[in-house]
Amino acid sequence: MEQPRLDVFQVIADPSRRQILHLLSKDSRTINSLAENFDMSRPAVSKHIKVLYNAGFISIQDIGRERHCVLKQDGFKELNEWLAYYDKFWGDKLDKLGALMNDKMNKK
């Protein structure tokens, strides 16, 4: 039975998955080399990798007998679009507040 696809915030909510992303930001790694950084079983790490893969945060390349994980932009793009919307939202609100404050100061 296939697990439901998580949204990007559910994916990055787990500290182990965030640590995997951080490790992969330095270089591609095999699943075994990633598992060495955690106090959990290799199958547990593999489940986290599968979640990251399904969400578009990583790709997996078979090189010889090993599977290498590499960061991928897709998951980050969705996350960045969400953040950019609220960055603009709050930027606009602060600009309006600044204009209102300047207007009040100029009327004194």
Gaussian input, Z-matrix of N, CA and C with variables (Angstrom, degrees):
# hf/3-21g

backbone

0 1
 N
 C     1     B1
 C     2     B2     1     A1
 N     3     B3     2     A2     1     D1
 C     4     B4     3     A3     2     D2
 C     5     B5     4     A4     3     D3
 N     6     B6     5     A5     4     D4
 C     7     B7     6     A6     5     D5
 C     8     B8     7     A7     6     D6
 N     9     B9     8     A8     7     D7
 C    10    B10     9     A9     8     D8
 C    11    B11    10    A10     9     D9
 N    12    B12    11    A11    10    D10
 C    13    B13    12    A12    11    D11
 C    14    B14    13    A13    12    D12
 N    15    B15    14    A14    13    D13
 C    16    B16    15    A15    14    D14
 C    17    B17    16    A16    15    D15
 N    18    B18    17    A17    16    D16
 C    19    B19    18    A18    17    D17
 C    20    B20    19    A19    18    D18
 N    21    B21    20    A20    19    D19
 C    22    B22    21    A21    20    D20
 C    23    B23    22    A22    21    D21
 N    24    B24    23    A23    22    D22
 C    25    B25    24    A24    23    D23
 C    26    B26    25    A25    24    D24
 N    27    B27    26    A26    25    D25
 C    28    B28    27    A27    26    D26
 C    29    B29    28    A28    27    D27
 N    30    B30    29    A29    28    D28
 C    31    B31    30    A30    29    D29
 C    32    B32    31    A31    30    D30
 N    33    B33    32    A32    31    D31
 C    34    B34    33    A33    32    D32
 C    35    B35    34    A34    33    D33
 N    36    B36    35    A35    34    D34
 C    37    B37    36    A36    35    D35
 C    38    B38    37    A37    36    D36
 N    39    B39    38    A38    37    D37
 C    40    B40    39    A39    38    D38
 C    41    B41    40    A40    39    D39
 N    42    B42    41    A41    40    D40
 C    43    B43    42    A42    41    D41
 C    44    B44    43    A43    42    D42
 N    45    B45    44    A44    43    D43
 C    46    B46    45    A45    44    D44
 C    47    B47    46    A46    45    D45
 N    48    B48    47    A47    46    D46
 C    49    B49    48    A48    47    D47
 C    50    B50    49    A49    48    D48
 N    51    B51    50    A50    49    D49
 C    52    B52    51    A51    50    D50
 C    53    B53    52    A52    51    D51
 N    54    B54    53    A53    52    D52
 C    55    B55    54    A54    53    D53
 C    56    B56    55    A55    54    D54
 N    57    B57    56    A56    55    D55
 C    58    B58    57    A57    56    D56
 C    59    B59    58    A58    57    D57
 N    60    B60    59    A59    58    D58
 C    61    B61    60    A60    59    D59
 C    62    B62    61    A61    60    D60
 N    63    B63    62    A62    61    D61
 C    64    B64    63    A63    62    D62
 C    65    B65    64    A64    63    D63
 N    66    B66    65    A65    64    D64
 C    67    B67    66    A66    65    D65
 C    68    B68    67    A67    66    D66
 N    69    B69    68    A68    67    D67
 C    70    B70    69    A69    68    D68
 C    71    B71    70    A70    69    D69
 N    72    B72    71    A71    70    D70
 C    73    B73    72    A72    71    D71
 C    74    B74    73    A73    72    D72
 N    75    B75    74    A74    73    D73
 C    76    B76    75    A75    74    D74
 C    77    B77    76    A76    75    D75
 N    78    B78    77    A77    76    D76
 C    79    B79    78    A78    77    D77
 C    80    B80    79    A79    78    D78
 N    81    B81    80    A80    79    D79
 C    82    B82    81    A81    80    D80
 C    83    B83    82    A82    81    D81
 N    84    B84    83    A83    82    D82
 C    85    B85    84    A84    83    D83
 C    86    B86    85    A85    84    D84
 N    87    B87    86    A86    85    D85
 C    88    B88    87    A87    86    D86
 C    89    B89    88    A88    87    D87
 N    90    B90    89    A89    88    D88
 C    91    B91    90    A90    89    D89
 C    92    B92    91    A91    90    D90
 N    93    B93    92    A92    91    D91
 C    94    B94    93    A93    92    D92
 C    95    B95    94    A94    93    D93
 N    96    B96    95    A95    94    D94
 C    97    B97    96    A96    95    D95
 C    98    B98    97    A97    96    D96
 N    99    B99    98    A98    97    D97
 C   100   B100    99    A99    98    D98
 C   101   B101   100   A100    99    D99
 N   102   B102   101   A101   100   D100
 C   103   B103   102   A102   101   D101
 C   104   B104   103   A103   102   D102
 N   105   B105   104   A104   103   D103
 C   106   B106   105   A105   104   D104
 C   107   B107   106   A106   105   D105
 N   108   B108   107   A107   106   D106
 C   109   B109   108   A108   107   D107
 C   110   B110   109   A109   108   D108
 N   111   B111   110   A110   109   D109
 C   112   B112   111   A111   110   D110
 C   113   B113   112   A112   111   D111
 N   114   B114   113   A113   112   D112
 C   115   B115   114   A114   113   D113
 C   116   B116   115   A115   114   D114
 N   117   B117   116   A116   115   D115
 C   118   B118   117   A117   116   D116
 C   119   B119   118   A118   117   D117
 N   120   B120   119   A119   118   D118
 C   121   B121   120   A120   119   D119
 C   122   B122   121   A121   120   D120
 N   123   B123   122   A122   121   D121
 C   124   B124   123   A123   122   D122
 C   125   B125   124   A124   123   D123
 N   126   B126   125   A125   124   D124
 C   127   B127   126   A126   125   D125
 C   128   B128   127   A127   126   D126
 N   129   B129   128   A128   127   D127
 C   130   B130   129   A129   128   D128
 C   131   B131   130   A130   129   D129
 N   132   B132   131   A131   130   D130
 C   133   B133   132   A132   131   D131
 C   134   B134   133   A133   132   D132
 N   135   B135   134   A134   133   D133
 C   136   B136   135   A135   134   D134
 C   137   B137   136   A136   135   D135
 N   138   B138   137   A137   136   D136
 C   139   B139   138   A138   137   D137
 C   140   B140   139   A139   138   D138
 N   141   B141   140   A140   139   D139
 C   142   B142   141   A141   140   D140
 C   143   B143   142   A142   141   D141
 N   144   B144   143   A143   142   D142
 C   145   B145   144   A144   143   D143
 C   146   B146   145   A145   144   D144
 N   147   B147   146   A146   145   D145
 C   148   B148   147   A147   146   D146
 C   149   B149   148   A148   147   D147
 N   150   B150   149   A149   148   D148
 C   151   B151   150   A150   149   D149
 C   152   B152   151   A151   150   D150
 N   153   B153   152   A152   151   D151
 C   154   B154   153   A153   152   D152
 C   155   B155   154   A154   153   D153
 N   156   B156   155   A155   154   D154
 C   157   B157   156   A156   155   D155
 C   158   B158   157   A157   156   D156
 N   159   B159   158   A158   157   D157
 C   160   B160   159   A159   158   D158
 C   161   B161   160   A160   159   D159
 N   162   B162   161   A161   160   D160
 C   163   B163   162   A162   161   D161
 C   164   B164   163   A163   162   D162
 N   165   B165   164   A164   163   D163
 C   166   B166   165   A165   164   D164
 C   167   B167   166   A166   165   D165
 N   168   B168   167   A167   166   D166
 C   169   B169   168   A168   167   D167
 C   170   B170   169   A169   168   D168
 N   171   B171   170   A170   169   D169
 C   172   B172   171   A171   170   D170
 C   173   B173   172   A172   171   D171
 N   174   B174   173   A173   172   D172
 C   175   B175   174   A174   173   D173
 C   176   B176   175   A175   174   D174
 N   177   B177   176   A176   175   D175
 C   178   B178   177   A177   176   D176
 C   179   B179   178   A178   177   D177
 N   180   B180   179   A179   178   D178
 C   181   B181   180   A180   179   D179
 C   182   B182   181   A181   180   D180
 N   183   B183   182   A182   181   D181
 C   184   B184   183   A183   182   D182
 C   185   B185   184   A184   183   D183
 N   186   B186   185   A185   184   D184
 C   187   B187   186   A186   185   D185
 C   188   B188   187   A187   186   D186
 N   189   B189   188   A188   187   D187
 C   190   B190   189   A189   188   D188
 C   191   B191   190   A190   189   D189
 N   192   B192   191   A191   190   D190
 C   193   B193   192   A192   191   D191
 C   194   B194   193   A193   192   D192
 N   195   B195   194   A194   193   D193
 C   196   B196   195   A195   194   D194
 C   197   B197   196   A196   195   D195
 N   198   B198   197   A197   196   D196
 C   199   B199   198   A198   197   D197
 C   200   B200   199   A199   198   D198
 N   201   B201   200   A200   199   D199
 C   202   B202   201   A201   200   D200
 C   203   B203   202   A202   201   D201
 N   204   B204   203   A203   202   D202
 C   205   B205   204   A204   203   D203
 C   206   B206   205   A205   204   D204
 N   207   B207   206   A206   205   D205
 C   208   B208   207   A207   206   D206
 C   209   B209   208   A208   207   D207
 N   210   B210   209   A209   208   D208
 C   211   B211   210   A210   209   D209
 C   212   B212   211   A211   210   D210
 N   213   B213   212   A212   211   D211
 C   214   B214   213   A213   212   D212
 C   215   B215   214   A214   213   D213
 N   216   B216   215   A215   214   D214
 C   217   B217   216   A216   215   D215
 C   218   B218   217   A217   216   D216
 N   219   B219   218   A218   217   D217
 C   220   B220   219   A219   218   D218
 C   221   B221   220   A220   219   D219
 N   222   B222   221   A221   220   D220
 C   223   B223   222   A222   221   D221
 C   224   B224   223   A223   222   D222
 N   225   B225   224   A224   223   D223
 C   226   B226   225   A225   224   D224
 C   227   B227   226   A226   225   D225
 N   228   B228   227   A227   226   D226
 C   229   B229   228   A228   227   D227
 C   230   B230   229   A229   228   D228
 N   231   B231   230   A230   229   D229
 C   232   B232   231   A231   230   D230
 C   233   B233   232   A232   231   D231
 N   234   B234   233   A233   232   D232
 C   235   B235   234   A234   233   D233
 C   236   B236   235   A235   234   D234
 N   237   B237   236   A236   235   D235
 C   238   B238   237   A237   236   D236
 C   239   B239   238   A238   237   D237
 N   240   B240   239   A239   238   D238
 C   241   B241   240   A240   239   D239
 C   242   B242   241   A241   240   D240
 N   243   B243   242   A242   241   D241
 C   244   B244   243   A243   242   D242
 C   245   B245   244   A244   243   D243
 N   246   B246   245   A245   244   D244
 C   247   B247   246   A246   245   D245
 C   248   B248   247   A247   246   D246
 N   249   B249   248   A248   247   D247
 C   250   B250   249   A249   248   D248
 C   251   B251   250   A250   249   D249
 N   252   B252   251   A251   250   D250
 C   253   B253   252   A252   251   D251
 C   254   B254   253   A253   252   D252
 N   255   B255   254   A254   253   D253
 C   256   B256   255   A255   254   D254
 C   257   B257   256   A256   255   D255
 N   258   B258   257   A257   256   D256
 C   259   B259   258   A258   257   D257
 C   260   B260   259   A259   258   D258
 N   261   B261   260   A260   259   D259
 C   262   B262   261   A261   260   D260
 C   263   B263   262   A262   261   D261
 N   264   B264   263   A263   262   D262
 C   265   B265   264   A264   263   D263
 C   266   B266   265   A265   264   D264
 N   267   B267   266   A266   265   D265
 C   268   B268   267   A267   266   D266
 C   269   B269   268   A268   267   D267
 N   270   B270   269   A269   268   D268
 C   271   B271   270   A270   269   D269
 C   272   B272   271   A271   270   D270
 N   273   B273   272   A272   271   D271
 C   274   B274   273   A273   272   D272
 C   275   B275   274   A274   273   D273
 N   276   B276   275   A275   274   D274
 C   277   B277   276   A276   275   D275
 C   278   B278   277   A277   276   D276
 N   279   B279   278   A278   277   D277
 C   280   B280   279   A279   278   D278
 C   281   B281   280   A280   279   D279
 N   282   B282   281   A281   280   D280
 C   283   B283   282   A282   281   D281
 C   284   B284   283   A283   282   D282
 N   285   B285   284   A284   283   D283
 C   286   B286   285   A285   284   D284
 C   287   B287   286   A286   285   D285
 N   288   B288   287   A287   286   D286
 C   289   B289   288   A288   287   D287
 C   290   B290   289   A289   288   D288
 N   291   B291   290   A290   289   D289
 C   292   B292   291   A291   290   D290
 C   293   B293   292   A292   291   D291
 N   294   B294   293   A293   292   D292
 C   295   B295   294   A294   293   D293
 C   296   B296   295   A295   294   D294
 N   297   B297   296   A296   295   D295
 C   298   B298   297   A297   296   D296
 C   299   B299   298   A298   297   D297
 N   300   B300   299   A299   298   D298
 C   301   B301   300   A300   299   D299
 C   302   B302   301   A301   300   D300
 N   303   B303   302   A302   301   D301
 C   304   B304   303   A303   302   D302
 C   305   B305   304   A304   303   D303
 N   306   B306   305   A305   304   D304
 C   307   B307   306   A306   305   D305
 C   308   B308   307   A307   306   D306
 N   309   B309   308   A308   307   D307
 C   310   B310   309   A309   308   D308
 C   311   B311   310   A310   309   D309
 N   312   B312   311   A311   310   D310
 C   313   B313   312   A312   311   D311
 C   314   B314   313   A313   312   D312
 N   315   B315   314   A314   313   D313
 C   316   B316   315   A315   314   D314
 C   317   B317   316   A316   315   D315
 N   318   B318   317   A317   316   D316
 C   319   B319   318   A318   317   D317
 C   320   B320   319   A319   318   D318
 N   321   B321   320   A320   319   D319
 C   322   B322   321   A321   320   D320
 C   323   B323   322   A322   321   D321

   B1=1.4490
   B2=1.5318
   B3=1.3076
   B4=1.4621
   B5=1.5192
   B6=1.3356
   B7=1.4540
   B8=1.5220
   B9=1.3595
   B10=1.4637
   B11=1.5228
   B12=1.3288
   B13=1.4638
   B14=1.5200
   B15=1.3155
   B16=1.4550
   B17=1.5256
   B18=1.3395
   B19=1.4583
   B20=1.5332
   B21=1.3277
   B22=1.4650
   B23=1.5253
   B24=1.3162
   B25=1.4598
   B26=1.5241
   B27=1.3192
   B28=1.4564
   B29=1.5290
   B30=1.3180
   B31=1.4664
   B32=1.5247
   B33=1.3194
   B34=1.4698
   B35=1.5251
   B36=1.3387
   B37=1.4634
   B38=1.5293
   B39=1.3067
   B40=1.4626
   B41=1.5236
   B42=1.3351
   B43=1.4717
   B44=1.5258
   B45=1.3183
   B46=1.4754
   B47=1.5221
   B48=1.3244
   B49=1.4694
   B50=1.5187
   B51=1.3300
   B52=1.4727
   B53=1.5207
   B54=1.3220
   B55=1.4666
   B56=1.5334
   B57=1.3173
   B58=1.4661
   B59=1.5269
   B60=1.3281
   B61=1.4683
   B62=1.5214
   B63=1.3207
   B64=1.4659
   B65=1.5328
   B66=1.3145
   B67=1.4697
   B68=1.5239
   B69=1.3249
   B70=1.4643
   B71=1.5220
   B72=1.3251
   B73=1.4716
   B74=1.5260
   B75=1.3093
   B76=1.4611
   B77=1.5170
   B78=1.3457
   B79=1.4663
   B80=1.5237
   B81=1.3294
   B82=1.4593
   B83=1.5305
   B84=1.3233
   B85=1.4615
   B86=1.5170
   B87=1.3272
   B88=1.4574
   B89=1.5231
   B90=1.3014
   B91=1.4621
   B92=1.5273
   B93=1.3225
   B94=1.4685
   B95=1.5269
   B96=1.3304
   B97=1.4660
   B98=1.5244
   B99=1.3303
   B100=1.4661
   B101=1.5260
   B102=1.3217
   B103=1.4676
   B104=1.5245
   B105=1.3303
   B106=1.4668
   B107=1.5287
   B108=1.3272
   B109=1.4669
   B110=1.5238
   B111=1.3216
   B112=1.4612
   B113=1.5186
   B114=1.3113
   B115=1.4562
   B116=1.5324
   B117=1.3202
   B118=1.4666
   B119=1.5218
   B120=1.2941
   B121=1.4576
   B122=1.5282
   B123=1.3194
   B124=1.4626
   B125=1.5266
   B126=1.3607
   B127=1.4703
   B128=1.5315
   B129=1.3345
   B130=1.4696
   B131=1.5264
   B132=1.3304
   B133=1.4675
   B134=1.5231
   B135=1.3226
   B136=1.4678
   B137=1.5248
   B138=1.3279
   B139=1.4720
   B140=1.5273
   B141=1.3343
   B142=1.4631
   B143=1.5308
   B144=1.3102
   B145=1.4666
   B146=1.5238
   B147=1.3216
   B148=1.4684
   B149=1.5312
   B150=1.3379
   B151=1.4667
   B152=1.5319
   B153=1.3360
   B154=1.4640
   B155=1.5300
   B156=1.3109
   B157=1.4697
   B158=1.5301
   B159=1.3348
   B160=1.4662
   B161=1.5234
   B162=1.3293
   B163=1.4726
   B164=1.5264
   B165=1.3287
   B166=1.4649
   B167=1.5167
   B168=1.3365
   B169=1.4595
   B170=1.5262
   B171=1.3342
   B172=1.4669
   B173=1.5198
   B174=1.3104
   B175=1.4623
   B176=1.5197
   B177=1.3103
   B178=1.4664
   B179=1.5191
   B180=1.3275
   B181=1.4584
   B182=1.5240
   B183=1.3270
   B184=1.4580
   B185=1.5245
   B186=1.3209
   B187=1.4682
   B188=1.5222
   B189=1.3162
   B190=1.4598
   B191=1.5136
   B192=1.3211
   B193=1.4665
   B194=1.5245
   B195=1.3119
   B196=1.4609
   B197=1.5196
   B198=1.3276
   B199=1.4570
   B200=1.5288
   B201=1.3266
   B202=1.4642
   B203=1.5299
   B204=1.3221
   B205=1.4586
   B206=1.5250
   B207=1.3229
   B208=1.4572
   B209=1.5246
   B210=1.3306
   B211=1.4621
   B212=1.5218
   B213=1.3178
   B214=1.4590
   B215=1.5287
   B216=1.2850
   B217=1.4596
   B218=1.5325
   B219=1.3017
   B220=1.4667
   B221=1.5299
   B222=1.3252
   B223=1.4639
   B224=1.5114
   B225=1.3181
   B226=1.4642
   B227=1.5215
   B228=1.3252
   B229=1.4612
   B230=1.5257
   B231=1.3272
   B232=1.4686
   B233=1.5252
   B234=1.3106
   B235=1.4547
   B236=1.5309
   B237=1.3146
   B238=1.4605
   B239=1.5288
   B240=1.3366
   B241=1.4634
   B242=1.5222
   B243=1.3340
   B244=1.4585
   B245=1.5187
   B246=1.3321
   B247=1.4629
   B248=1.5277
   B249=1.3376
   B250=1.4653
   B251=1.5328
   B252=1.3273
   B253=1.4641
   B254=1.5337
   B255=1.3367
   B256=1.4618
   B257=1.5257
   B258=1.3015
   B259=1.4579
   B260=1.5328
   B261=1.3285
   B262=1.4645
   B263=1.5308
   B264=1.3256
   B265=1.4597
   B266=1.5256
   B267=1.3393
   B268=1.4589
   B269=1.5225
   B270=1.3157
   B271=1.4609
   B272=1.5243
   B273=1.3400
   B274=1.4667
   B275=1.5256
   B276=1.3374
   B277=1.4682
   B278=1.5307
   B279=1.3036
   B280=1.4664
   B281=1.5293
   B282=1.3335
   B283=1.4689
   B284=1.5331
   B285=1.3342
   B286=1.4653
   B287=1.5205
   B288=1.3138
   B289=1.4583
   B290=1.5236
   B291=1.3281
   B292=1.4687
   B293=1.5169
   B294=1.3375
   B295=1.4684
   B296=1.5224
   B297=1.3166
   B298=1.4569
   B299=1.5270
   B300=1.3118
   B301=1.4746
   B302=1.5351
   B303=1.3332
   B304=1.4618
   B305=1.5323
   B306=1.3321
   B307=1.4623
   B308=1.5311
   B309=1.3195
   B310=1.4708
   B311=1.5369
   B312=1.3121
   B313=1.4692
   B314=1.5240
   B315=1.3233
   B316=1.4811
   B317=1.5320
   B318=1.3170
   B319=1.4644
   B320=1.5287
   B321=1.3064
   B322=1.4686
   B323=1.4783
   A1=109.69
   A2=115.89
   A3=121.39
   A4=110.62
   A5=115.58
   A6=120.78
   A7=109.32
   A8=117.21
   A9=119.13
   A10=110.36
   A11=115.79
   A12=121.31
   A13=108.76
   A14=115.34
   A15=121.33
   A16=109.58
   A17=116.60
   A18=117.41
   A19=108.45
   A20=116.56
   A21=120.37
   A22=112.68
   A23=117.71
   A24=119.53
   A25=111.70
   A26=117.12
   A27=119.72
   A28=110.22
   A29=116.06
   A30=120.39
   A31=110.56
   A32=117.67
   A33=119.91
   A34=112.73
   A35=117.53
   A36=120.08
   A37=111.79
   A38=117.25
   A39=120.36
   A40=110.67
   A41=118.23
   A42=120.86
   A43=113.53
   A44=117.81
   A45=120.07
   A46=110.82
   A47=116.50
   A48=119.12
   A49=110.84
   A50=117.03
   A51=118.93
   A52=110.24
   A53=117.42
   A54=119.85
   A55=111.00
   A56=117.42
   A57=120.25
   A58=109.52
   A59=117.02
   A60=120.52
   A61=110.68
   A62=116.38
   A63=120.08
   A64=110.59
   A65=117.31
   A66=120.27
   A67=111.10
   A68=116.34
   A69=120.15
   A70=112.34
   A71=117.43
   A72=119.25
   A73=110.81
   A74=116.72
   A75=120.99
   A76=112.07
   A77=116.59
   A78=120.91
   A79=108.60
   A80=116.47
   A81=119.26
   A82=108.25
   A83=115.32
   A84=119.96
   A85=109.80
   A86=114.44
   A87=118.87
   A88=108.40
   A89=115.47
   A90=119.80
   A91=109.80
   A92=116.93
   A93=120.03
   A94=111.67
   A95=117.56
   A96=119.28
   A97=111.00
   A98=118.06
   A99=120.56
   A100=110.13
   A101=116.55
   A102=121.48
   A103=111.79
   A104=117.71
   A105=121.36
   A106=112.76
   A107=117.07
   A108=121.64
   A109=113.81
   A110=117.02
   A111=120.31
   A112=111.28
   A113=114.13
   A114=120.93
   A115=108.33
   A116=114.92
   A117=121.75
   A118=107.87
   A119=116.31
   A120=120.35
   A121=110.93
   A122=115.58
   A123=119.89
   A124=110.79
   A125=119.51
   A126=118.62
   A127=113.19
   A128=117.36
   A129=120.01
   A130=110.51
   A131=116.89
   A132=120.88
   A133=109.21
   A134=116.87
   A135=121.08
   A136=111.70
   A137=117.62
   A138=120.56
   A139=110.41
   A140=116.32
   A141=119.64
   A142=110.63
   A143=116.54
   A144=121.18
   A145=110.08
   A146=116.83
   A147=120.77
   A148=110.80
   A149=116.52
   A150=120.46
   A151=109.76
   A152=117.11
   A153=121.44
   A154=111.24
   A155=116.53
   A156=122.07
   A157=110.15
   A158=116.92
   A159=121.01
   A160=112.45
   A161=116.80
   A162=120.92
   A163=112.42
   A164=117.66
   A165=120.60
   A166=114.58
   A167=117.91
   A168=120.38
   A169=112.48
   A170=116.66
   A171=119.68
   A172=109.90
   A173=114.81
   A174=121.14
   A175=106.74
   A176=115.29
   A177=121.25
   A178=107.72
   A179=114.46
   A180=120.64
   A181=108.97
   A182=115.61
   A183=119.91
   A184=108.33
   A185=115.12
   A186=121.57
   A187=106.47
   A188=115.05
   A189=118.96
   A190=109.08
   A191=115.32
   A192=120.08
   A193=112.65
   A194=116.82
   A195=120.11
   A196=111.31
   A197=114.57
   A198=121.40
   A199=107.66
   A200=115.92
   A201=122.05
   A202=109.50
   A203=115.29
   A204=121.84
   A205=108.81
   A206=115.95
   A207=123.13
   A208=107.86
   A209=116.79
   A210=120.14
   A211=110.30
   A212=114.88
   A213=122.17
   A214=107.15
   A215=118.98
   A216=122.95
   A217=114.20
   A218=119.16
   A219=121.66
   A220=114.38
   A221=117.76
   A222=120.55
   A223=112.21
   A224=116.07
   A225=120.40
   A226=110.94
   A227=117.31
   A228=120.93
   A229=110.10
   A230=116.32
   A231=120.29
   A232=110.70
   A233=116.47
   A234=121.79
   A235=110.79
   A236=116.65
   A237=121.73
   A238=111.46
   A239=117.88
   A240=121.03
   A241=110.78
   A242=116.74
   A243=120.95
   A244=109.88
   A245=116.57
   A246=121.24
   A247=111.58
   A248=117.45
   A249=121.76
   A250=110.52
   A251=116.66
   A252=120.21
   A253=110.25
   A254=116.42
   A255=119.66
   A256=112.15
   A257=117.52
   A258=120.28
   A259=109.25
   A260=116.03
   A261=120.72
   A262=110.14
   A263=117.20
   A264=121.66
   A265=110.86
   A266=116.63
   A267=120.11
   A268=111.78
   A269=117.99
   A270=120.88
   A271=110.79
   A272=115.98
   A273=120.35
   A274=111.49
   A275=116.12
   A276=120.09
   A277=110.59
   A278=117.43
   A279=120.88
   A280=111.43
   A281=117.25
   A282=120.21
   A283=110.45
   A284=116.47
   A285=120.38
   A286=110.84
   A287=116.73
   A288=120.54
   A289=110.59
   A290=116.46
   A291=120.45
   A292=111.60
   A293=116.80
   A294=120.43
   A295=110.52
   A296=117.32
   A297=121.43
   A298=110.85
   A299=116.75
   A300=121.47
   A301=110.06
   A302=117.27
   A303=120.81
   A304=110.88
   A305=115.66
   A306=120.40
   A307=110.62
   A308=116.28
   A309=121.39
   A310=110.76
   A311=117.11
   A312=121.38
   A313=110.63
   A314=116.61
   A315=120.70
   A316=111.98
   A317=117.44
   A318=120.62
   A319=111.89
   A320=119.10
   A321=122.08
   A322=112.91
   D1=127.84
   D2=-177.33
   D3=-80.19
   D4=139.23
   D5=179.28
   D6=-76.77
   D7=146.38
   D8=177.25
   D9=-65.66
   D10=148.76
   D11=179.34
   D12=-72.88
   D13=130.67
   D14=179.13
   D15=-87.39
   D16=151.93
   D17=173.60
   D18=-77.71
   D19=168.38
   D20=-172.65
   D21=-59.64
   D22=-32.71
   D23=-178.92
   D24=-73.89
   D25=-33.79
   D26=173.85
   D27=-66.78
   D28=-36.24
   D29=-179.58
   D30=-65.33
   D31=-48.74
   D32=-175.89
   D33=-84.67
   D34=-3.55
   D35=179.07
   D36=-66.89
   D37=-26.96
   D38=-177.39
   D39=-82.26
   D40=125.16
   D41=-177.97
   D42=-61.66
   D43=-31.59
   D44=178.38
   D45=-66.74
   D46=-40.41
   D47=178.47
   D48=-68.31
   D49=-37.66
   D50=176.03
   D51=-63.37
   D52=-38.45
   D53=178.49
   D54=-67.42
   D55=-37.58
   D56=176.14
   D57=-60.75
   D58=-45.35
   D59=178.65
   D60=-60.65
   D61=-41.57
   D62=179.03
   D63=-63.18
   D64=-44.33
   D65=178.68
   D66=-61.71
   D67=-39.85
   D68=-179.21
   D69=-74.45
   D70=-17.00
   D71=177.85
   D72=-69.27
   D73=-20.17
   D74=179.79
   D75=-87.36
   D76=-36.71
   D77=-178.13
   D78=-173.83
   D79=159.16
   D80=173.52
   D81=-67.35
   D82=151.92
   D83=-178.34
   D84=-143.15
   D85=153.84
   D86=173.20
   D87=-77.24
   D88=161.59
   D89=177.83
   D90=-61.27
   D91=-40.25
   D92=178.96
   D93=-62.61
   D94=-42.40
   D95=-179.27
   D96=-68.71
   D97=-30.71
   D98=174.30
   D99=-67.88
   D100=-43.42
   D101=-177.45
   D102=-61.13
   D103=-29.58
   D104=-179.95
   D105=-63.69
   D106=-18.59
   D107=-178.02
   D108=-89.39
   D109=2.23
   D110=-174.40
   D111=-128.29
   D112=151.09
   D113=175.73
   D114=-94.98
   D115=58.98
   D116=177.44
   D117=-149.90
   D118=167.06
   D119=-177.47
   D120=-70.99
   D121=159.55
   D122=177.23
   D123=-61.36
   D124=-41.76
   D125=176.63
   D126=-59.45
   D127=-34.71
   D128=177.62
   D129=-66.51
   D130=-42.06
   D131=176.84
   D132=-63.62
   D133=-40.70
   D134=178.94
   D135=-60.21
   D136=-36.41
   D137=177.49
   D138=-64.89
   D139=-41.87
   D140=177.31
   D141=-63.37
   D142=-40.42
   D143=179.03
   D144=-63.75
   D145=-39.58
   D146=178.74
   D147=-62.72
   D148=-40.80
   D149=178.45
   D150=-62.73
   D151=-45.68
   D152=178.82
   D153=-62.94
   D154=-39.57
   D155=178.92
   D156=-64.57
   D157=-48.63
   D158=-178.05
   D159=-63.95
   D160=-27.72
   D161=179.85
   D162=-88.12
   D163=-3.09
   D164=176.72
   D165=85.45
   D166=14.27
   D167=179.02
   D168=-83.69
   D169=-25.78
   D170=-179.94
   D171=-138.97
   D172=159.72
   D173=168.67
   D174=-118.27
   D175=158.66
   D176=179.81
   D177=-123.65
   D178=125.38
   D179=-179.40
   D180=-116.04
   D181=128.54
   D182=175.10
   D183=-83.87
   D184=118.40
   D185=177.42
   D186=-124.15
   D187=106.46
   D188=-174.72
   D189=64.99
   D190=-128.69
   D191=-179.50
   D192=-94.82
   D193=3.30
   D194=-177.11
   D195=-111.87
   D196=152.96
   D197=176.97
   D198=-108.64
   D199=121.13
   D200=-178.18
   D201=-103.43
   D202=134.01
   D203=177.78
   D204=-100.25
   D205=137.78
   D206=-178.22
   D207=-136.19
   D208=140.13
   D209=175.83
   D210=-62.56
   D211=146.24
   D212=179.68
   D213=-131.92
   D214=149.90
   D215=-172.74
   D216=-80.05
   D217=-23.69
   D218=-169.79
   D219=-52.84
   D220=-53.70
   D221=-179.39
   D222=-62.41
   D223=-38.78
   D224=179.67
   D225=-68.35
   D226=-31.39
   D227=-179.94
   D228=-63.75
   D229=-45.60
   D230=179.03
   D231=-62.57
   D232=-41.96
   D233=177.84
   D234=-63.82
   D235=-44.73
   D236=-179.56
   D237=-63.82
   D238=-38.17
   D239=178.82
   D240=-63.45
   D241=-40.45
   D242=178.97
   D243=-65.14
   D244=-46.34
   D245=179.80
   D246=-64.57
   D247=-38.77
   D248=-179.02
   D249=-63.10
   D250=-37.98
   D251=178.71
   D252=-59.44
   D253=-48.08
   D254=-177.89
   D255=-76.03
   D256=-26.51
   D257=174.11
   D258=-63.89
   D259=-44.71
   D260=177.63
   D261=-66.55
   D262=-43.05
   D263=179.35
   D264=-54.51
   D265=-52.37
   D266=-177.97
   D267=-71.92
   D268=-32.48
   D269=175.71
   D270=-62.05
   D271=-43.95
   D272=177.83
   D273=-63.05
   D274=-42.95
   D275=179.41
   D276=-62.04
   D277=-43.48
   D278=-179.93
   D279=-68.33
   D280=-36.00
   D281=175.98
   D282=-62.62
   D283=-42.98
   D284=178.58
   D285=-64.33
   D286=-41.63
   D287=177.78
   D288=-63.00
   D289=-42.72
   D290=177.74
   D291=-61.50
   D292=-42.44
   D293=178.68
   D294=-64.80
   D295=-40.46
   D296=178.32
   D297=-63.76
   D298=-43.18
   D299=179.27
   D300=-64.46
   D301=-43.64
   D302=178.29
   D303=-62.31
   D304=-40.36
   D305=179.18
   D306=-63.16
   D307=-42.92
   D308=178.67
   D309=-64.33
   D310=-40.39
   D311=-179.67
   D312=-67.75
   D313=-37.73
   D314=-178.80
   D315=-72.10
   D316=-23.64
   D317=-179.62
   D318=-81.80
   D319=-12.15
   D320=-179.99
   D321=-78.92

